[in-house]
Amino acid sequence: MEASSRLLPRTKHHQVFVNFRGEELRFGFVSHLVEALQRHGINVFIDMFERKGEDLTNLLVRIEESTIALVIFSRRYTESIWCLDELVKIKERADQGLLKVIPIFFKVEPVTVKQLRGAFGDQFRDREWEYRCDKQRTERWKEALASVSCKIGLTSDKKSNESTFVTIIVKEVESMLQQHGGCQFMNFLESGQGQVDLSRKSDLLHEKGRIVDEEDRPLGLYKTPVKRWG
Protein backbone atom coordinates (compact mmCIF):
# COMPACT_ATOMS: atom_id res chain seq x y z
CA MET A 1 0.00 0.00 0.00
CA GLU A 2 2.99 2.33 0.30
CA ALA A 3 3.19 2.75 -3.46
CA SER A 4 -0.52 3.43 -3.86
CA SER A 5 -0.63 5.95 -1.03
CA ARG A 6 2.01 8.06 -2.78
CA LEU A 7 -0.24 8.28 -5.84
CA LEU A 8 -3.02 10.04 -3.94
CA PRO A 9 -3.18 13.86 -3.96
CA ARG A 10 -2.37 15.60 -0.69
CA THR A 11 -5.28 15.84 1.74
CA LYS A 12 -6.35 19.32 2.84
CA HIS A 13 -5.04 20.19 6.29
CA HIS A 14 -8.52 20.34 7.81
CA GLN A 15 -11.09 17.89 6.48
CA VAL A 16 -13.93 19.08 8.73
CA PHE A 17 -14.80 22.56 10.00
CA VAL A 18 -17.24 22.75 12.91
CA ASN A 19 -19.50 25.82 13.07
CA PHE A 20 -21.27 26.14 16.43
CA ARG A 21 -22.22 28.46 19.30
CA GLY A 22 -19.15 28.04 21.49
CA GLU A 23 -20.45 29.32 24.80
CA GLU A 24 -23.34 26.86 24.64
CA LEU A 25 -21.70 23.69 23.31
CA ARG A 26 -17.91 23.91 23.42
CA PHE A 27 -17.25 21.89 26.57
CA GLY A 28 -20.08 19.41 26.16
CA PHE A 29 -21.48 18.02 22.93
CA VAL A 30 -18.87 19.57 20.63
CA SER A 31 -15.92 18.35 22.69
CA HIS A 32 -17.30 14.80 22.54
CA LEU A 33 -17.89 15.10 18.79
CA VAL A 34 -14.39 16.44 18.08
CA GLU A 35 -12.82 13.69 20.17
CA ALA A 36 -14.78 11.04 18.27
CA LEU A 37 -13.83 12.48 14.88
CA GLN A 38 -10.16 12.61 15.83
CA ARG A 39 -10.32 9.07 17.19
CA HIS A 40 -11.43 7.97 13.71
CA GLY A 41 -8.46 9.72 12.11
CA ILE A 42 -10.38 12.73 10.80
CA ASN A 43 -8.71 16.15 10.72
CA VAL A 44 -11.14 18.56 12.40
CA PHE A 45 -10.99 22.28 13.11
CA ILE A 46 -12.87 24.31 15.73
CA ASP A 47 -12.09 27.87 16.75
CA MET A 48 -10.29 26.90 19.96
CA PHE A 49 -7.52 25.49 17.74
CA GLU A 50 -6.74 28.95 16.40
CA ARG A 51 -3.73 30.65 17.92
CA LYS A 52 -4.59 33.32 20.46
CA GLY A 53 -4.17 36.86 19.20
CA GLU A 54 -4.59 36.03 15.53
CA ASP A 55 -7.19 37.80 13.41
CA LEU A 56 -10.55 36.05 13.64
CA THR A 57 -10.89 36.28 9.87
CA ASN A 58 -8.40 33.41 9.81
CA LEU A 59 -11.37 31.19 10.63
CA LEU A 60 -12.82 31.96 7.22
CA VAL A 61 -9.58 30.68 5.69
CA ARG A 62 -10.00 27.46 7.69
CA ILE A 63 -13.40 27.03 6.04
CA GLU A 64 -11.74 27.33 2.64
CA GLU A 65 -9.23 24.64 3.63
CA SER A 66 -11.96 22.18 4.63
CA THR A 67 -13.86 19.53 2.71
CA ILE A 68 -16.91 19.32 4.99
CA ALA A 69 -18.59 21.82 7.30
CA LEU A 70 -20.67 20.63 10.23
CA VAL A 71 -23.14 23.40 11.07
CA ILE A 72 -24.54 22.78 14.55
CA PHE A 73 -27.76 24.72 14.98
CA SER A 74 -28.67 25.07 18.65
CA ARG A 75 -31.08 27.23 20.62
CA ARG A 76 -28.54 30.03 21.15
CA TYR A 77 -26.85 29.83 17.75
CA THR A 78 -28.19 33.17 16.51
CA GLU A 79 -26.79 35.01 19.53
CA SER A 80 -23.41 34.92 17.80
CA ILE A 81 -22.70 37.17 14.84
CA TRP A 82 -19.51 35.18 14.30
CA CYS A 83 -21.52 31.97 13.83
CA LEU A 84 -23.62 33.81 11.28
CA ASP A 85 -20.63 35.26 9.44
CA GLU A 86 -19.05 31.79 9.27
CA LEU A 87 -22.35 30.43 7.97
CA VAL A 88 -22.35 32.96 5.13
CA LYS A 89 -18.88 31.78 4.11
CA ILE A 90 -19.97 28.14 4.36
CA LYS A 91 -22.97 28.81 2.10
CA GLU A 92 -20.75 30.64 -0.38
CA ARG A 93 -18.33 27.69 -0.63
CA ALA A 94 -21.19 25.18 -0.83
CA ASP A 95 -22.86 27.14 -3.64
CA GLN A 96 -19.57 26.99 -5.54
CA GLY A 97 -19.41 23.22 -5.10
CA LEU A 98 -16.25 23.52 -3.01
CA LEU A 99 -17.63 22.41 0.34
CA LYS A 100 -20.05 19.75 1.58
CA VAL A 101 -22.36 20.80 4.41
CA ILE A 102 -24.09 18.69 7.04
CA PRO A 103 -26.56 20.68 9.14
CA ILE A 104 -26.98 19.30 12.65
CA PHE A 105 -30.08 20.34 14.56
CA PHE A 106 -29.06 19.94 18.18
CA LYS A 107 -32.13 20.06 20.42
CA VAL A 108 -33.80 22.47 18.03
CA GLU A 109 -36.30 21.56 15.32
CA PRO A 110 -35.38 22.16 11.66
CA VAL A 111 -38.59 24.15 11.16
CA THR A 112 -37.53 26.46 14.00
CA VAL A 113 -34.35 27.31 12.10
CA LYS A 114 -35.98 27.52 8.67
CA GLN A 115 -38.80 29.79 9.83
CA LEU A 116 -36.87 31.64 12.56
CA ARG A 117 -39.31 30.63 15.27
CA GLY A 118 -39.17 31.02 19.04
CA ALA A 119 -36.05 32.14 20.89
CA PHE A 120 -33.91 31.17 17.89
CA GLY A 121 -35.78 33.64 15.71
CA ASP A 122 -36.05 36.31 18.40
CA GLN A 123 -32.29 36.30 18.86
CA PHE A 124 -31.79 36.61 15.12
CA ARG A 125 -34.12 39.60 14.98
CA ASP A 126 -32.14 41.16 17.83
CA ARG A 127 -29.00 40.80 15.70
CA GLU A 128 -30.85 42.29 12.73
CA TRP A 129 -31.78 45.33 14.82
CA GLU A 130 -28.27 45.61 16.24
CA TYR A 131 -26.83 45.66 12.71
CA ARG A 132 -29.70 47.50 11.05
CA CYS A 133 -27.23 49.89 9.40
CA ASP A 134 -25.64 46.96 7.56
CA LYS A 135 -28.64 45.58 5.72
CA GLN A 136 -26.53 43.66 3.23
CA ARG A 137 -24.83 41.71 6.01
CA THR A 138 -28.07 40.77 7.79
CA GLU A 139 -29.66 39.70 4.51
CA ARG A 140 -26.71 37.39 3.87
CA TRP A 141 -27.23 35.90 7.35
CA LYS A 142 -30.88 35.24 6.60
CA GLU A 143 -30.12 33.71 3.20
CA ALA A 144 -27.45 31.45 4.70
CA LEU A 145 -29.77 30.25 7.47
CA ALA A 146 -32.50 29.45 4.93
CA SER A 147 -30.13 27.71 2.51
CA VAL A 148 -28.18 25.54 4.95
CA SER A 149 -31.18 24.56 7.08
CA CYS A 150 -32.91 23.17 3.97
CA LYS A 151 -30.14 20.66 3.30
CA ILE A 152 -30.50 17.06 4.45
CA GLY A 153 -29.17 16.92 7.99
CA LEU A 154 -29.23 15.15 11.32
CA THR A 155 -31.58 15.97 14.18
CA SER A 156 -31.24 15.32 17.90
CA ASP A 157 -34.06 16.19 20.27
CA LYS A 158 -34.02 16.55 24.06
CA LYS A 159 -34.53 12.80 24.55
CA SER A 160 -31.74 11.71 22.23
CA ASN A 161 -28.73 9.74 23.40
CA GLU A 162 -25.81 12.07 22.68
CA SER A 163 -23.24 9.29 22.45
CA THR A 164 -25.24 7.48 19.80
CA PHE A 165 -25.89 10.74 17.96
CA VAL A 166 -22.15 11.47 17.86
CA THR A 167 -21.55 8.00 16.38
CA ILE A 168 -24.11 8.68 13.64
CA ILE A 169 -22.46 12.00 12.78
CA VAL A 170 -19.01 10.40 12.58
CA LYS A 171 -20.31 7.71 10.22
CA GLU A 172 -21.90 10.34 7.97
CA VAL A 173 -18.65 12.30 7.85
CA GLU A 174 -16.59 9.18 7.11
CA SER A 175 -18.94 8.20 4.30
CA MET A 176 -18.83 11.67 2.77
CA LEU A 177 -15.03 11.86 3.01
CA GLN A 178 -14.68 8.44 1.41
CA GLN A 179 -16.89 9.52 -1.50
CA HIS A 180 -14.95 12.77 -1.86
CA GLY A 181 -11.62 10.96 -1.71
CA GLY A 182 -12.76 8.49 -4.35
CA CYS A 183 -13.69 11.31 -6.72
CA GLN A 184 -10.37 13.06 -6.10
CA PHE A 185 -8.48 9.85 -6.77
CA MET A 186 -10.32 9.19 -10.04
CA ASN A 187 -9.67 12.76 -11.19
CA PHE A 188 -6.02 12.36 -10.23
CA LEU A 189 -5.71 9.22 -12.32
CA GLU A 190 -7.54 10.72 -15.30
CA SER A 191 -5.28 13.77 -15.22
CA GLY A 192 -2.31 11.51 -16.00
CA GLN A 193 -0.46 12.48 -12.83
CA GLY A 194 -0.90 9.04 -11.29
CA GLN A 195 0.94 6.29 -13.14
CA VAL A 196 -0.98 3.19 -12.10
CA ASP A 197 -2.61 0.17 -13.68
CA LEU A 198 -6.24 1.30 -14.12
CA SER A 199 -7.45 -2.26 -13.55
CA ARG A 200 -6.34 -1.82 -9.92
CA LYS A 201 -8.37 1.36 -9.23
CA SER A 202 -11.11 -0.47 -7.39
CA ASP A 203 -8.62 -2.41 -5.28
CA LEU A 204 -6.77 0.77 -4.35
CA LEU A 205 -9.95 2.53 -3.34
CA HIS A 206 -11.54 -0.29 -1.41
CA GLU A 207 -8.70 -2.39 -0.06
CA LYS A 208 -9.70 -3.61 3.38
CA GLY A 209 -12.74 -1.32 3.28
CA ARG A 210 -10.88 1.98 3.41
CA ILE A 211 -9.30 4.69 1.34
CA VAL A 212 -5.75 5.77 2.11
CA ASP A 213 -4.16 9.22 1.93
CA GLU A 214 -0.51 10.20 2.32
CA GLU A 215 -0.65 9.61 6.06
CA ASP A 216 -2.26 6.16 5.57
CA ARG A 217 -5.31 7.50 7.38
CA PRO A 218 -8.23 5.01 7.53
CA LEU A 219 -11.69 6.22 6.67
CA GLY A 220 -14.41 3.65 7.32
CA LEU A 221 -16.97 2.93 4.64
CA TYR A 222 -20.40 3.55 6.10
CA LYS A 223 -23.84 4.45 4.84
CA THR A 224 -26.22 5.86 7.42
CA PRO A 225 -29.81 6.23 6.20
CA VAL A 226 -31.01 7.52 9.57
CA LYS A 227 -31.34 11.31 9.54
CA ARG A 228 -33.09 11.75 12.88
CA TRP A 229 -32.16 10.28 16.23
CA GLY A 230 -34.61 10.43 19.08
LUMSE-484928 format. One record per residue (C-alpha): residue in three letters; x negated, z, y negated. Coordinates in steps of 0.5 Angstrom, whole numbers, padded with zeros to 4 digits, always signed. Layout:
N
ALAXZY ...
This chain:
230
MET+0000+0000+0000 GLU-0006+0001-0005 ALA-0006-0007-0005 SER+0001-0008-0007 SER+0001-0002-0012 ARG-0004-0006-0016 LEU+0000-0012-0017 LEU+0006-0008-0020 PRO+0006-0008-0028 ARG+0005-0001-0031 THR+0011+0003-0032 LYS+0013+0006-0039 HIS+0010+0013-0040 HIS+0017+0016-0041 GLN+0022+0013-0036 VAL+0028+0017-0038 PHE+0030+0020-0045 VAL+0034+0026-0045 ASN+0039+0026-0052 PHE+0043+0033-0052 ARG+0044+0039-0057 GLY+0038+0043-0056 GLU+0041+0050-0059 GLU+0047+0049-0054 LEU+0043+0047-0047 ARG+0036+0047-0048 PHE+0034+0053-0044 GLY+0040+0052-0039 PHE+0043+0046-0036 VAL+0038+0041-0039 SER+0032+0045-0037 HIS+0035+0045-0030 LEU+0036+0038-0030 VAL+0029+0036-0033 GLU+0026+0040-0027 ALA+0030+0037-0022 LEU+0028+0030-0025 GLN+0020+0032-0025 ARG+0021+0034-0018 HIS+0023+0027-0016 GLY+0017+0024-0019 ILE+0021+0022-0025 ASN+0017+0021-0032 VAL+0022+0025-0037 PHE+0022+0026-0045 ILE+0026+0031-0049 ASP+0024+0033-0056 MET+0021+0040-0054 PHE+0015+0035-0051 GLU+0013+0033-0058 ARG+0007+0036-0061 LYS+0009+0041-0067 GLY+0008+0038-0074 GLU+0009+0031-0072 ASP+0014+0027-0076 LEU+0021+0027-0072 THR+0022+0020-0073 ASN+0017+0020-0067 LEU+0023+0021-0062 LEU+0026+0014-0064 VAL+0019+0011-0061 ARG+0020+0015-0055 ILE+0027+0012-0054 GLU+0023+0005-0055 GLU+0018+0007-0049 SER+0024+0009-0044 THR+0028+0005-0039 ILE+0034+0010-0039 ALA+0037+0015-0044 LEU+0041+0020-0041 VAL+0046+0022-0047 ILE+0049+0029-0046 PHE+0056+0030-0049 SER+0057+0037-0050 ARG+0062+0041-0054 ARG+0057+0042-0060 TYR+0054+0035-0060 THR+0056+0033-0066 GLU+0054+0039-0070 SER+0047+0036-0070 ILE+0045+0030-0074 TRP+0039+0029-0070 CYS+0043+0028-0064 LEU+0047+0023-0068 ASP+0041+0019-0071 GLU+0038+0019-0064 LEU+0045+0016-0061 VAL+0045+0010-0066 LYS+0038+0008-0064 ILE+0040+0009-0056 LYS+0046+0004-0058 GLU+0041-0001-0061 ARG+0037-0001-0055 ALA+0042-0002-0050 ASP+0046-0007-0054 GLN+0039-0011-0054 GLY+0039-0010-0046 LEU+0032-0006-0047 LEU+0035+0001-0045 LYS+0040+0003-0039 VAL+0045+0009-0042 ILE+0048+0014-0037 PRO+0053+0018-0041 ILE+0054+0025-0039 PHE+0060+0029-0041 PHE+0058+0036-0040 LYS+0064+0041-0040 VAL+0068+0036-0045 GLU+0073+0031-0043 PRO+0071+0023-0044 VAL+0077+0022-0048 THR+0075+0028-0053 VAL+0069+0024-0055 LYS+0072+0017-0055 GLN+0078+0020-0060 LEU+0074+0025-0063 ARG+0079+0031-0061 GLY+0078+0038-0062 ALA+0072+0042-0064 PHE+0068+0036-0062 GLY+0072+0031-0067 ASP+0072+0037-0073 GLN+0065+0038-0073 PHE+0064+0030-0073 ARG+0068+0030-0079 ASP+0064+0036-0082 ARG+0058+0031-0082 GLU+0062+0025-0085 TRP+0064+0030-0091 GLU+0057+0032-0091 TYR+0054+0025-0091 ARG+0059+0022-0095 CYS+0054+0019-0100 ASP+0051+0015-0094 LYS+0057+0011-0091 GLN+0053+0006-0087 ARG+0050+0012-0083 THR+0056+0016-0082 GLU+0059+0009-0079 ARG+0053+0008-0075 TRP+0054+0015-0072 LYS+0062+0013-0070 GLU+0060+0006-0067 ALA+0055+0009-0063 LEU+0060+0015-0061 ALA+0065+0010-0059 SER+0060+0005-0055 VAL+0056+0010-0051 SER+0062+0014-0049 CYS+0066+0008-0046 LYS+0060+0007-0041 ILE+0061+0009-0034 GLY+0058+0016-0034 LEU+0058+0023-0030 THR+0063+0028-0032 SER+0062+0036-0031 ASP+0068+0041-0032 LYS+0068+0048-0033 LYS+0069+0049-0026 SER+0063+0044-0023 ASN+0057+0047-0019 GLU+0052+0045-0024 SER+0046+0045-0019 THR+0050+0040-0015 PHE+0052+0036-0021 VAL+0044+0036-0023 THR+0043+0033-0016 ILE+0048+0027-0017 ILE+0045+0026-0024 VAL+0038+0025-0021 LYS+0041+0020-0015 GLU+0044+0016-0021 VAL+0037+0016-0025 GLU+0033+0014-0018 SER+0038+0009-0016 MET+0038+0006-0023 LEU+0030+0006-0024 GLN+0029+0003-0017 GLN+0034-0003-0019 HIS+0030-0004-0026 GLY+0023-0003-0022 GLY+0026-0009-0017 CYS+0027-0013-0023 GLN+0021-0012-0026 PHE+0017-0014-0020 MET+0021-0020-0018 ASN+0019-0022-0026 PHE+0012-0020-0025 LEU+0011-0025-0018 GLU+0015-0031-0021 SER+0011-0030-0028 GLY+0005-0032-0023 GLN+0001-0026-0025 GLY+0002-0023-0018 GLN-0002-0026-0013 VAL+0002-0024-0006 ASP+0005-0027+0000 LEU+0012-0028-0003 SER+0015-0027+0005 ARG+0013-0020+0004 LYS+0017-0018-0003 SER+0022-0015+0001 ASP+0017-0011+0005 LEU+0014-0009-0002 LEU+0020-0007-0005 HIS+0023-0003+0001 GLU+0017+0000+0005 LYS+0019+0007+0007 GLY+0025+0007+0003 ARG+0022+0007-0004 ILE+0019+0003-0009 VAL+0012+0004-0012 ASP+0008+0004-0018 GLU+0001+0005-0020 GLU+0001+0012-0019 ASP+0005+0011-0012 ARG+0011+0015-0015 PRO+0016+0015-0010 LEU+0023+0013-0012 GLY+0029+0015-0007 LEU+0034+0009-0006 TYR+0041+0012-0007 LYS+0048+0010-0009 THR+0052+0015-0012 PRO+0060+0012-0012 VAL+0062+0019-0015 LYS+0063+0019-0023 ARG+0066+0026-0024 TRP+0064+0032-0021 GLY+0069+0038-0021 
